[in-house]
Amino acid sequence: MAETTDAGALDGEAAEDPVVICDDVHVEYRTLATGKKATPGSSAGLLSRGRSLQTVHALKGISFTAHANESIGIIGTNGSGKSTLMRTITGLTPATGGAVYAKSRPNLLGIGAALLSDLSGSRNIILGGQALGMSRQEIEEKYDDIVEFTGLRDFIDMPMRTYSSGMTARLKFGIATAKHHEILIVDEALSVGDREFRKRSEQRIRNIRESAGTVFLVSHSMRSIRDTCNRTIWIEKGVLRADGATADVVKEYEKHK
């Protein structure tokens, strides 16, 4: 049975106004399953390839309320529905049952569509900032901070096609978090880079939260969840298993594993 909270004062603070409400959210989708099945007596012999449509129930009645000044960890084993939930909150994946309400448009960290591999990291900072709605002046004011934060100054004028996947992810994170977000969703971004970069990333998430932002962090790293999140939601096989103070939920999750 899920341990739930109304997202009120987990740190002893008064509850803020609701920012995101998930109300009995279900997500189902159909996928084509292919494989071999036994068909005795068929002309193809005992084994022939069959196809069928299979319904996947990815989220099964998820309900919670998120408030301002919260950093919420989303945990669960692979395939549990974490990323599906985040995509549903942003509107990228439609709910097939229930509803999601958001005070403002949630931003999913990752502006890959705006980054061009043939252009330099420097040019992509400008393009990425514009894709997030920043003015040219805002981008210029934040440019040095973004470069310093990512640790890519020696590579910033090189084409992004020469970047490793980790370098690209660091640049995306630096651009996306340079702008204030009322609702920011971070999916595994803290798993890239060295220990020093992860520390800077975690501090930036705390800064967003402290400036009245709400952050959802999807991660398999319980260390990052503990260090960054004041509240954690555990999803398993599409079902909300626990929702409460991070220390309590992570402890229960690690016992389950």
Secondary structure as UniProt FT lines:
FT   TURN            10..11
FT   STRAND          18..38
FT   TURN            40..41
FT   TURN            43..44
FT   STRAND          47..67
FT   TURN            68..69
FT   STRAND          71..75
FT   TURN            78..79
FT   HELIX           82..90
FT   STRAND          97..102
FT   STRAND          107..108
FT   HELIX           112..114
FT   TURN            117..118
FT   HELIX           121..131
FT   TURN            132..133
FT   HELIX           136..150
FT   HELIX           153..155
FT   TURN            156..157
FT   HELIX           160..162
FT   HELIX           165..176
FT   TURN            177..178
FT   STRAND          183..187
FT   HELIX           189..191
FT   HELIX           195..210
FT   TURN            211..212
FT   STRAND          214..218
FT   HELIX           222..228
FT   STRAND          231..236
FT   TURN            237..238
FT   STRAND          239..245
FT   HELIX           246..256
//
